[in-house]
Amino acid sequence: MFFFDSFLIIIYFIFQNYLIGAFKSPCNIKVTFSDSKTRKQASIKKENGQTAMVHLFQSQETIAGEVSIEPFHGKKVEHVGVKIELLGQIELYFDRGNFYDFTSLVRELDVPGEIFERKAYPFEFSTVEMPYESYNGVNVRLRYILKVTISRNYVSNIVESQEFCVRNYSPSPTINNNIKMEVGIEDCLHIEFEYNKSKYHLKDVIIGKIYFLLVRIKIKNMELEIRRRESTGSGPNTYVETETLAKFELMDGARVRGESIPIRLFLSPYELTPTYRNINNKYSVKYYLNLVLVDEEDRRYFKQQEITVFRLPESK
């Protein structure tokens, strides 16, 4: 009986090791960009919340490099073809696991055969159209990847992905009107506020002024918020998430008629993205300046104004 039990245990471990070997990749795949030593990198947020540094590109650039496949010692890789894909994908978190490809380019690297030792394959995607920026939001993610696939018969394919970041730049707008609005409660409060412009680059400064034209209620404090509103999906499956990215105190204590308060808010300390409008019919990201007033009875008054945020070309 003891011998039979020991035999079953040995068989179990042999079968377990066989399964592990069957699903374990027999090779190492590495994707290297041809200009990896000189190309700029950018930080992206991963699904687990951690950040990683990846190579940075912009639309119309050529993406080239090398795919290295190296079998582990004593193994060979039988395959029916090797390919590399450049994919631009959008994932909506309420439909997690389903990616919508808006860019899909393929290069065949090898015909069916066997790989016994390290083999390198050069690849190139010329002047790639990458119209949207990489983005990782509350309910949506847009990413670009290079995906290497070793196709095999009877067993699962071997797949390796290398993510990279895309940022696109805009010139300063030729027309950039100022914003002038009013906050009022009939016969109690009349405040006029003005911002120097309506379109800001990511490192810009919001400059403005608030004028008190009528003050018959006691205002306890006033602050300016930067809010990001992310909209995903459409129709009944529309999800809207609003984040307050910054709170800037403008005043503390009562003000009287005729007074004014200057506004000077630097955008560079905050993690902003450009404004995204209806990206591939999947999502939008908009920014708002929200003026909040609180009186001595803790009643709150709001006035919100949308602004446009864009990314200037980086200086050399």
MARNUGU-536830 format. One line per field, with one value per residue: residue number from 1; residue in three letters; x, y, z of N, C-alpha, C, O in turn. Coordinates in steps of 0.1 Angstrom, whole numbers. Layout:
% residues N
pos: (NUM_...)
code: (ALA_...)
nc1: (X_...)
nc2: (Y_...)
nc3: (Z_...)
cac1: (X_...)
cac2: (Y_...)
cac3: (Z_...)
cc1: (X_...)
cc2: (Y_...)
cc3: (Z_...)
oc1: (X_...)
oc2: (Y_...)
oc3: (Z_...)
***
This chain:
% residues 316
pos: (1_2_3_4_5_6_7_8_9_10_11_12_13_14_15_16_17_18_19_20_21_22_23_24_25_26_27_28_29_30_31_32_33_34_35_36_37_38_39_40_41_42_43_44_45_46_47_48_49_50_51_52_53_54_55_56_57_58_59_60_61_62_63_64_65_66_67_68_69_70_71_72_73_74_75_76_77_78_79_80_81_82_83_84_85_86_87_88_89_90_91_92_93_94_95_96_97_98_99_100_101_102_103_104_105_106_107_108_109_110_111_112_113_114_115_116_117_118_119_120_121_122_123_124_125_126_127_128_129_130_131_132_133_134_135_136_137_138_139_140_141_142_143_144_145_146_147_148_149_150_151_152_153_154_155_156_157_158_159_160_161_162_163_164_165_166_167_168_169_170_171_172_173_174_175_176_177_178_179_180_181_182_183_184_185_186_187_188_189_190_191_192_193_194_195_196_197_198_199_200_201_202_203_204_205_206_207_208_209_210_211_212_213_214_215_216_217_218_219_220_221_222_223_224_225_226_227_228_229_230_231_232_233_234_235_236_237_238_239_240_241_242_243_244_245_246_247_248_249_250_251_252_253_254_255_256_257_258_259_260_261_262_263_264_265_266_267_268_269_270_271_272_273_274_275_276_277_278_279_280_281_282_283_284_285_286_287_288_289_290_291_292_293_294_295_296_297_298_299_300_301_302_303_304_305_306_307_308_309_310_311_312_313_314_315_316)
code: (MET_PHE_PHE_PHE_ASP_SER_PHE_LEU_ILE_ILE_ILE_TYR_PHE_ILE_PHE_GLN_ASN_TYR_LEU_ILE_GLY_ALA_PHE_LYS_SER_PRO_CYS_ASN_ILE_LYS_VAL_THR_PHE_SER_ASP_SER_LYS_THR_ARG_LYS_GLN_ALA_SER_ILE_LYS_LYS_GLU_ASN_GLY_GLN_THR_ALA_MET_VAL_HIS_LEU_PHE_GLN_SER_GLN_GLU_THR_ILE_ALA_GLY_GLU_VAL_SER_ILE_GLU_PRO_PHE_HIS_GLY_LYS_LYS_VAL_GLU_HIS_VAL_GLY_VAL_LYS_ILE_GLU_LEU_LEU_GLY_GLN_ILE_GLU_LEU_TYR_PHE_ASP_ARG_GLY_ASN_PHE_TYR_ASP_PHE_THR_SER_LEU_VAL_ARG_GLU_LEU_ASP_VAL_PRO_GLY_GLU_ILE_PHE_GLU_ARG_LYS_ALA_TYR_PRO_PHE_GLU_PHE_SER_THR_VAL_GLU_MET_PRO_TYR_GLU_SER_TYR_ASN_GLY_VAL_ASN_VAL_ARG_LEU_ARG_TYR_ILE_LEU_LYS_VAL_THR_ILE_SER_ARG_ASN_TYR_VAL_SER_ASN_ILE_VAL_GLU_SER_GLN_GLU_PHE_CYS_VAL_ARG_ASN_TYR_SER_PRO_SER_PRO_THR_ILE_ASN_ASN_ASN_ILE_LYS_MET_GLU_VAL_GLY_ILE_GLU_ASP_CYS_LEU_HIS_ILE_GLU_PHE_GLU_TYR_ASN_LYS_SER_LYS_TYR_HIS_LEU_LYS_ASP_VAL_ILE_ILE_GLY_LYS_ILE_TYR_PHE_LEU_LEU_VAL_ARG_ILE_LYS_ILE_LYS_ASN_MET_GLU_LEU_GLU_ILE_ARG_ARG_ARG_GLU_SER_THR_GLY_SER_GLY_PRO_ASN_THR_TYR_VAL_GLU_THR_GLU_THR_LEU_ALA_LYS_PHE_GLU_LEU_MET_ASP_GLY_ALA_ARG_VAL_ARG_GLY_GLU_SER_ILE_PRO_ILE_ARG_LEU_PHE_LEU_SER_PRO_TYR_GLU_LEU_THR_PRO_THR_TYR_ARG_ASN_ILE_ASN_ASN_LYS_TYR_SER_VAL_LYS_TYR_TYR_LEU_ASN_LEU_VAL_LEU_VAL_ASP_GLU_GLU_ASP_ARG_ARG_TYR_PHE_LYS_GLN_GLN_GLU_ILE_THR_VAL_PHE_ARG_LEU_PRO_GLU_SER_LYS)
nc1: (8_19_39_23_10_32_40_18_22_46_39_20_36_53_34_25_48_50_28_34_57_46_31_49_69_93_113_131_119_127_122_138_143_156_168_171_189_191_166_139_122_91_69_45_13_7_-16_-17_-14_12_40_58_87_88_96_93_72_59_32_35_61_89_90_113_134_146_138_145_149_154_160_156_182_189_165_143_125_97_78_51_54_65_56_53_33_21_1_-26_-47_-79_-92_-121_-131_-154_-159_-139_-109_-116_-103_-103_-91_-76_-55_-36_-9_11_40_56_79_92_93_75_93_122_137_168_189_198_181_179_156_152_129_106_84_72_68_44_9_-3_-27_-38_-32_-14_-31_-43_-69_-97_-118_-110_-85_-59_-36_-4_12_39_36_47_44_48_37_22_16_-9_-1_-2_2_32_35_46_47_55_52_47_49_29_29_14_18_8_6_8_-24_-38_-60_-71_-92_-101_-117_-147_-169_-199_-209_-238_-263_-295_-298_-281_-255_-229_-205_-177_-156_-125_-105_-73_-71_-85_-75_-49_-15_2_21_15_3_-24_-39_-57_-85_-107_-136_-154_-186_-210_-218_-236_-239_-221_-191_-172_-150_-131_-124_-105_-109_-94_-108_-112_-130_-140_-155_-170_-180_-214_-248_-271_-250_-231_-205_-195_-169_-157_-129_-113_-85_-69_-69_-72_-67_-83_-92_-97_-120_-142_-152_-156_-176_-162_-136_-109_-95_-64_-56_-34_-23_-3_1_18_25_6_-9_-18_-35_-37_-67_-91_-112_-139_-125_-119_-147_-151_-143_-140_-121_-122_-115_-121_-125_-134_-151_-155_-176_-181_-203_-209_-228_-222_-232_-228_-216_-213_-194_-187_-164_-154_-122_-96_-70_-37_-8_23_50_81_110_142)
nc2: (-12_13_15_18_42_59_56_68_95_101_99_120_143_142_145_171_186_183_197_222_226_225_248_268_293_285_302_333_366_396_431_457_491_509_534_534_543_570_581_599_593_585_586_562_550_519_491_480_503_512_530_532_536_543_543_573_586_604_612_602_595_572_539_517_488_459_425_401_366_341_308_289_271_241_238_240_260_254_266_282_305_339_371_407_432_465_481_503_508_509_506_502_503_493_474_455_439_437_450_478_482_509_514_493_476_453_432_406_384_359_328_296_273_262_273_273_286_319_344_372_397_424_452_475_503_526_562_564_567_580_591_597_605_586_574_571_567_572_555_545_534_542_529_521_495_472_441_409_378_344_319_287_252_231_237_266_299_319_349_383_415_450_480_515_551_577_611_640_672_707_738_772_787_809_825_835_841_861_852_863_866_865_862_860_869_879_913_907_897_904_895_898_881_875_859_857_843_816_793_771_760_731_739_764_796_806_836_862_881_891_909_927_938_941_935_920_899_879_867_839_824_819_799_786_760_733_712_679_663_632_615_585_559_557_568_550_537_556_569_592_608_630_647_665_683_704_728_761_786_817_838_847_855_883_905_937_960_971_961_941_910_894_867_841_813_785_759_738_722_702_671_672_665_671_685_662_654_635_610_586_581_571_582_613_640_667_700_722_754_760_782_787_798_804_812_827_811_787_782_773_786_783_787_777_772_761_753_751_728_723_707_720_720_705_721_719)
nc3: (0_8_-11_-34_-29_-29_-55_-69_-60_-72_-99_-100_-95_-118_-138_-131_-134_-162_-171_-163_-178_-203_-205_-200_-214_-239_-246_-246_-253_-266_-272_-288_-293_-321_-316_-288_-269_-271_-273_-258_-227_-210_-182_-174_-162_-148_-148_-123_-107_-103_-116_-147_-168_-202_-237_-257_-282_-311_-333_-368_-367_-374_-363_-353_-349_-332_-329_-306_-303_-281_-274_-244_-226_-241_-253_-281_-305_-321_-348_-367_-379_-374_-361_-359_-344_-345_-324_-316_-290_-273_-241_-223_-190_-180_-197_-195_-206_-233_-261_-282_-313_-329_-344_-364_-374_-393_-394_-410_-396_-398_-416_-413_-392_-373_-343_-329_-316_-304_-323_-343_-354_-376_-376_-389_-389_-408_-406_-388_-384_-355_-340_-315_-281_-256_-227_-194_-176_-153_-160_-185_-208_-230_-251_-267_-282_-291_-303_-302_-318_-317_-336_-331_-337_-322_-296_-273_-286_-284_-268_-266_-253_-258_-244_-254_-253_-265_-274_-285_-301_-300_-317_-303_-300_-324_-319_-288_-267_-238_-207_-193_-167_-146_-112_-93_-69_-66_-56_-35_-39_-62_-83_-104_-125_-142_-165_-181_-205_-225_-233_-225_-221_-209_-190_-183_-169_-150_-151_-136_-123_-97_-91_-68_-69_-57_-24_-1_15_39_30_36_27_-4_-32_-60_-82_-101_-123_-137_-161_-171_-197_-207_-230_-244_-248_-227_-215_-207_-188_-163_-148_-124_-113_-88_-93_-83_-57_-50_-28_-27_-11_23_46_49_22_7_-12_-42_-39_-51_-62_-70_-93_-96_-108_-111_-135_-138_-115_-114_-125_-154_-186_-221_-234_-245_-271_-278_-285_-308_-308_-282_-258_-238_-225_-204_-191_-163_-148_-116_-96_-62_-37_-2_23_56_67_57_32_-2_-33_-68_-98_-129_-155_-187_-199_-224_-227_-239_-254_-257_-282_-271_-260_-276)
cac1: (0_28_45_13_8_45_40_9_28_56_31_14_46_57_23_25_59_47_19_42_66_38_26_60_76_106_123_130_117_131_120_147_142_169_174_167_199_190_152_133_113_80_63_31_7_3_-29_-16_-12_26_45_70_93_88_101_83_71_48_26_43_75_92_93_121_142_150_132_155_143_165_155_163_192_184_152_141_112_90_67_45_55_67_52_52_22_20_-13_-32_-59_-86_-99_-131_-130_-167_-158_-125_-104_-119_-96_-107_-79_-78_-43_-31_0_17_52_60_94_99_84_76_106_126_148_177_197_194_179_174_148_149_116_104_70_75_58_31_-1_-7_-35_-43_-21_-15_-39_-47_-78_-105_-126_-106_-71_-55_-22_3_21_45_32_54_37_53_25_26_5_-12_1_-6_12_41_33_54_43_63_44_55_41_27_24_13_20_0_12_-1_-36_-37_-70_-72_-99_-102_-130_-153_-182_-204_-216_-247_-275_-302_-298_-272_-241_-225_-190_-173_-143_-119_-92_-66_-73_-94_-67_-37_-6_4_30_10_-1_-38_-39_-70_-88_-121_-141_-166_-194_-221_-216_-245_-238_-207_-184_-162_-138_-133_-113_-105_-106_-92_-115_-111_-142_-138_-168_-168_-192_-224_-262_-273_-237_-222_-200_-188_-161_-151_-118_-107_-70_-63_-77_-63_-75_-82_-94_-102_-125_-152_-148_-166_-178_-150_-123_-106_-85_-57_-55_-22_-23_6_-5_29_26_-5_-9_-29_-33_-44_-82_-94_-126_-145_-115_-124_-160_-151_-142_-136_-115_-124_-111_-129_-121_-146_-150_-164_-177_-187_-207_-208_-237_-217_-238_-218_-220_-204_-194_-178_-161_-145_-110_-89_-56_-29_6_33_63_91_122_153)
cac2: (0_24_16_23_56_66_56_79_108_103_102_133_153_141_152_185_192_183_208_235_228_227_262_278_297_279_311_347_375_410_441_468_502_512_546_534_550_585_585_603_583_591_578_558_543_506_486_478_515_516_537_526_544_537_552_583_588_612_607_603_590_558_531_506_482_445_415_390_354_332_296_285_261_227_238_246_266_250_276_283_319_349_384_418_441_478_483_513_502_516_497_507_495_486_463_452_428_439_462_484_486_519_513_479_473_439_429_392_383_346_318_284_266_260_282_265_295_333_349_386_401_438_456_490_508_540_573_558_576_577_604_600_603_576_580_561_575_565_544_542_534_542_525_517_484_463_427_398_365_332_310_273_242_222_244_280_308_326_364_392_429_461_493_527_562_587_624_649_686_717_752_781_791_823_833_830_851_860_848_873_860_871_854_869_866_892_922_903_895_906_894_897_875_876_851_863_836_804_781_771_748_723_745_778_802_812_849_868_891_890_922_927_949_942_924_922_887_878_856_834_821_817_791_782_745_728_699_671_655_621_608_573_552_565_564_545_532_567_571_605_609_643_648_679_682_714_738_773_796_831_848_842_866_891_915_948_965_979_954_931_899_889_853_836_798_778_746_728_712_693_661_675_661_680_683_652_655_624_601_574_579_562_590_627_645_682_707_733_762_761_792_783_808_799_823_824_800_775_780_773_791_778_792_769_776_752_758_741_725_717_704_727_713_707_728_710)
cac3: (0_9_-24_-44_-26_-34_-70_-73_-57_-83_-111_-98_-97_-132_-146_-128_-141_-176_-174_-161_-190_-215_-206_-198_-226_-241_-251_-241_-264_-262_-282_-286_-303_-327_-310_-274_-260_-272_-273_-245_-220_-203_-172_-176_-150_-151_-143_-108_-101_-103_-128_-155_-178_-215_-248_-261_-297_-315_-346_-380_-365_-377_-352_-358_-339_-334_-320_-303_-297_-276_-267_-232_-228_-243_-259_-295_-307_-334_-350_-380_-383_-363_-366_-349_-347_-338_-321_-308_-284_-262_-232_-214_-178_-177_-207_-193_-214_-247_-266_-295_-321_-339_-353_-365_-385_-391_-402_-408_-394_-401_-421_-405_-391_-359_-337_-320_-309_-305_-336_-343_-366_-376_-380_-392_-392_-413_-405_-383_-379_-341_-338_-301_-270_-245_-216_-184_-168_-143_-166_-198_-211_-244_-251_-279_-279_-301_-299_-310_-317_-323_-338_-330_-338_-311_-283_-274_-292_-275_-271_-258_-257_-253_-245_-255_-250_-276_-271_-297_-297_-308_-317_-296_-308_-329_-312_-274_-260_-223_-201_-184_-163_-134_-102_-87_-62_-68_-45_-24_-43_-76_-84_-118_-126_-155_-167_-192_-217_-224_-237_-217_-223_-196_-181_-183_-156_-151_-145_-136_-113_-92_-87_-59_-73_-47_-13_11_24_44_24_45_19_-18_-38_-74_-84_-115_-124_-149_-163_-181_-201_-215_-235_-250_-244_-213_-210_-205_-174_-162_-136_-122_-103_-85_-93_-75_-49_-47_-19_-32_0_36_53_42_13_6_-26_-48_-37_-62_-58_-82_-94_-103_-106_-120_-139_-139_-104_-115_-135_-164_-199_-230_-236_-255_-275_-286_-290_-315_-303_-270_-245_-239_-213_-204_-179_-159_-137_-108_-86_-51_-26_10_32_70_70_50_19_-12_-46_-78_-111_-136_-169_-194_-205_-233_-224_-250_-252_-266_-285_-261_-265_-278)
cc1: (9_35_36_11_20_45_30_14_38_49_25_24_52_46_22_36_57_38_26_51_58_33_37_66_89_117_121_128_119_129_129_145_156_176_171_176_197_176_147_124_102_75_48_26_3_-11_-28_-13_2_29_57_75_94_93_89_84_60_44_35_57_76_96_100_129_145_142_142_147_154_159_163_172_185_171_153_127_107_79_62_46_58_63_53_41_24_5_-16_-45_-65_-94_-108_-132_-143_-168_-144_-121_-107_-113_-101_-95_-83_-66_-38_-22_8_30_55_75_100_88_84_89_109_137_155_185_192_193_173_167_147_135_115_89_73_64_45_22_-6_-15_-38_-31_-24_-22_-44_-56_-86_-112_-121_-90_-68_-40_-17_12_27_43_39_47_44_42_30_14_4_-10_-1_6_20_39_41_50_52_55_53_44_40_22_25_13_12_7_3_-12_-34_-48_-72_-79_-99_-116_-135_-167_-186_-210_-225_-259_-283_-302_-289_-258_-239_-210_-187_-159_-138_-106_-86_-68_-82_-87_-53_-28_-3_12_27_7_-15_-37_-52_-72_-103_-125_-154_-174_-206_-219_-225_-247_-223_-201_-172_-149_-142_-121_-115_-101_-103_-99_-114_-123_-140_-152_-164_-181_-202_-238_-263_-260_-227_-218_-192_-182_-155_-141_-115_-92_-63_-73_-68_-71_-73_-84_-99_-107_-134_-145_-159_-166_-166_-137_-121_-95_-78_-57_-42_-20_-14_0_6_29_15_-4_-20_-25_-39_-59_-83_-109_-130_-134_-120_-138_-161_-150_-138_-130_-115_-119_-119_-123_-134_-144_-160_-164_-185_-190_-206_-218_-234_-225_-227_-224_-209_-205_-184_-176_-151_-133_-104_-75_-49_-15_15_44_74_104_134_164)
cc2: (12_26_22_38_64_67_67_93_111_107_116_144_153_148_167_192_193_194_221_237_231_242_273_281_291_289_325_356_389_419_453_479_506_524_546_541_565_590_589_593_591_581_575_550_530_502_484_491_520_522_530_536_537_548_561_586_599_607_611_600_576_551_518_500_468_437_404_378_344_320_294_273_247_227_244_251_262_260_275_297_328_363_394_427_454_481_495_509_510_505_504_498_488_474_457_439_428_452_465_489_497_521_499_477_460_438_414_391_370_337_306_277_264_270_275_274_309_337_363_390_416_441_471_493_523_550_569_569_572_590_607_597_591_582_568_569_567_553_540_542_534_539_521_506_478_449_417_385_354_322_296_264_234_228_259_288_315_341_372_406_439_474_505_539_571_600_633_664_695_730_761_786_806_831_826_840_850_856_858_868_867_860_864_863_879_900_918_902_897_906_892_891_874_868_857_856_823_791_782_758_743_730_760_783_808_825_856_877_889_904_921_940_952_931_928_909_886_865_852_831_819_809_788_768_743_714_692_662_645_615_596_567_562_560_560_540_543_568_584_605_623_643_662_677_692_723_749_783_810_841_840_854_874_901_925_953_973_972_945_922_894_874_850_822_791_764_735_718_701_683_663_668_672_676_673_652_643_615_588_570_570_571_604_630_661_687_719_741_764_771_788_794_802_811_818_813_787_772_782_778_787_786_785_773_766_759_747_740_718_715_712_718_715_713_718_711)
cc3: (0_-5_-35_-42_-31_-49_-75_-71_-68_-96_-111_-101_-112_-141_-144_-135_-156_-180_-173_-173_-202_-216_-204_-211_-227_-245_-244_-253_-259_-274_-279_-297_-308_-321_-294_-265_-260_-271_-259_-240_-213_-193_-175_-164_-155_-145_-128_-100_-100_-116_-135_-165_-191_-225_-253_-276_-299_-329_-358_-378_-370_-365_-357_-347_-343_-324_-318_-297_-294_-269_-254_-234_-230_-250_-273_-296_-321_-336_-365_-385_-371_-369_-355_-354_-339_-336_-312_-303_-273_-254_-223_-202_-175_-188_-207_-200_-229_-252_-280_-302_-331_-348_-352_-377_-382_-400_-399_-407_-398_-407_-412_-404_-376_-355_-327_-311_-311_-320_-335_-356_-366_-380_-382_-395_-396_-411_-400_-379_-365_-336_-324_-292_-261_-233_-207_-174_-157_-148_-180_-199_-226_-244_-265_-275_-292_-296_-308_-307_-324_-324_-338_-332_-325_-297_-284_-280_-281_-278_-261_-263_-251_-255_-247_-254_-262_-270_-283_-293_-306_-307_-308_-305_-312_-322_-298_-266_-245_-219_-191_-180_-150_-125_-94_-80_-61_-55_-33_-27_-58_-77_-99_-117_-140_-155_-180_-205_-214_-228_-231_-221_-209_-186_-179_-169_-159_-144_-146_-125_-110_-87_-79_-62_-63_-37_-2_19_28_38_33_38_4_-23_-52_-75_-99_-115_-137_-150_-175_-184_-210_-219_-242_-246_-230_-207_-209_-190_-174_-148_-135_-111_-101_-83_-85_-68_-45_-40_-24_-21_12_44_44_33_12_-9_-30_-47_-49_-57_-70_-82_-102_-99_-116_-123_-138_-128_-106_-127_-145_-178_-208_-230_-247_-258_-284_-293_-295_-311_-290_-257_-248_-225_-214_-191_-177_-148_-129_-96_-75_-41_-15_19_46_75_63_37_8_-26_-56_-91_-119_-151_-175_-200_-214_-228_-235_-246_-262_-270_-275_-268_-266_-266)
oc1: (6_37_40_10_19_49_33_12_38_53_25_21_54_50_20_34_62_40_24_52_63_32_35_69_97_128_111_136_115_134_128_145_165_189_170_172_201_173_151_118_104_76_41_34_-5_-16_-38_-11_5_22_64_67_99_93_78_95_52_51_42_65_67_104_95_131_146_141_147_140_162_154_175_170_177_166_162_118_112_71_69_38_53_67_53_40_29_-2_-9_-54_-59_-100_-104_-135_-143_-177_-138_-128_-101_-116_-104_-89_-91_-67_-37_-27_11_30_57_82_112_76_93_96_100_145_150_189_183_202_164_172_141_129_124_84_76_52_35_25_-12_-9_-40_-22_-36_-20_-48_-51_-81_-112_-128_-84_-74_-32_-25_20_21_47_36_44_47_37_40_2_14_-16_-2_17_15_42_41_50_57_52_64_32_50_12_34_7_9_13_-9_-10_-30_-46_-74_-72_-98_-125_-127_-175_-178_-216_-221_-264_-278_-307_-289_-249_-247_-204_-194_-150_-146_-98_-93_-66_-84_-92_-46_-34_-6_11_35_8_-17_-34_-58_-63_-111_-117_-163_-171_-210_-218_-222_-255_-214_-205_-164_-138_-153_-110_-127_-90_-109_-95_-114_-127_-137_-158_-156_-191_-199_-239_-258_-259_-215_-227_-183_-188_-148_-144_-114_-87_-52_-84_-58_-81_-61_-77_-105_-99_-134_-134_-171_-157_-160_-127_-131_-87_-84_-57_-39_-15_-17_-4_2_33_16_1_-30_-13_-46_-63_-78_-117_-125_-134_-125_-142_-172_-156_-133_-134_-109_-120_-124_-116_-144_-135_-172_-153_-194_-181_-203_-216_-243_-225_-219_-235_-197_-216_-172_-186_-141_-135_-107_-68_-54_-10_14_48_75_107_134_174)
oc2: (22_37_30_45_75_77_74_101_122_116_123_154_164_156_174_203_202_201_230_248_238_247_284_272_291_285_327_355_393_416_458_475_505_525_557_546_572_601_582_585_603_569_584_544_528_510_487_491_532_521_523_544_526_559_556_588_602_600_621_601_568_555_510_507_464_440_398_380_340_322_297_266_243_216_251_246_267_262_269_301_326_366_391_431_454_482_498_505_518_496_513_486_477_466_455_429_421_463_457_499_495_527_493_477_457_443_410_396_370_337_305_276_263_274_270_270_312_335_365_386_422_433_478_486_531_547_570_578_562_598_619_589_587_593_558_576_556_542_532_550_526_546_518_507_479_445_417_382_355_316_292_268_231_224_264_284_316_345_369_409_438_478_505_536_573_600_632_667_692_734_757_789_814_843_814_848_839_855_862_867_874_850_874_853_889_895_924_906_892_916_884_896_872_869_860_862_820_781_792_747_749_727_768_776_816_826_855_880_887_909_913_951_963_919_936_908_890_854_860_835_817_812_788_764_749_705_699_655_649_610_598_568_573_548_567_539_541_568_587_603_627_638_670_671_689_725_747_788_814_852_830_862_873_906_922_949_982_976_942_925_890_868_856_819_791_757_723_707_691_687_656_664_681_666_674_651_642_614_580_559_564_567_607_625_666_680_726_735_769_768_787_798_794_819_807_808_778_760_790_774_789_790_786_778_763_770_735_750_709_721_709_709_727_710_709_704)
oc3: (-7_-9_-43_-52_-37_-55_-85_-79_-73_-103_-121_-109_-117_-150_-153_-141_-163_-190_-181_-179_-211_-228_-206_-219_-218_-248_-238_-263_-248_-285_-268_-309_-301_-321_-289_-254_-250_-269_-249_-248_-210_-195_-179_-157_-165_-137_-121_-88_-97_-126_-128_-170_-192_-222_-254_-281_-290_-336_-357_-388_-371_-357_-364_-337_-354_-312_-328_-287_-302_-258_-254_-244_-222_-252_-277_-289_-331_-327_-373_-394_-360_-380_-343_-365_-328_-346_-303_-311_-266_-260_-216_-204_-168_-187_-217_-200_-236_-247_-288_-298_-340_-358_-342_-388_-371_-411_-388_-415_-401_-403_-403_-414_-368_-364_-317_-300_-319_-328_-327_-367_-356_-388_-376_-404_-387_-414_-408_-372_-364_-329_-320_-294_-259_-230_-212_-165_-153_-142_-187_-192_-233_-238_-274_-265_-303_-285_-320_-296_-336_-314_-344_-329_-319_-288_-296_-279_-269_-290_-249_-275_-239_-266_-242_-255_-269_-263_-291_-282_-318_-297_-305_-316_-304_-321_-297_-259_-240_-227_-182_-189_-143_-130_-89_-84_-56_-45_-23_-20_-66_-73_-106_-110_-149_-146_-190_-216_-203_-226_-232_-223_-199_-174_-175_-159_-169_-132_-157_-117_-119_-79_-83_-59_-61_-40_7_28_21_41_37_43_1_-19_-57_-70_-108_-107_-148_-140_-186_-175_-220_-213_-245_-241_-221_-195_-210_-181_-182_-138_-145_-99_-110_-74_-80_-73_-39_-45_-25_-22_11_49_31_36_14_-17_-22_-53_-56_-48_-80_-71_-112_-89_-128_-113_-136_-130_-98_-137_-145_-180_-203_-225_-258_-250_-295_-305_-287_-310_-288_-247_-259_-215_-223_-181_-186_-139_-134_-88_-78_-36_-17_22_49_86_62_33_9_-29_-53_-94_-115_-157_-169_-205_-213_-227_-241_-237_-274_-262_-270_-279_-258_-266)
***
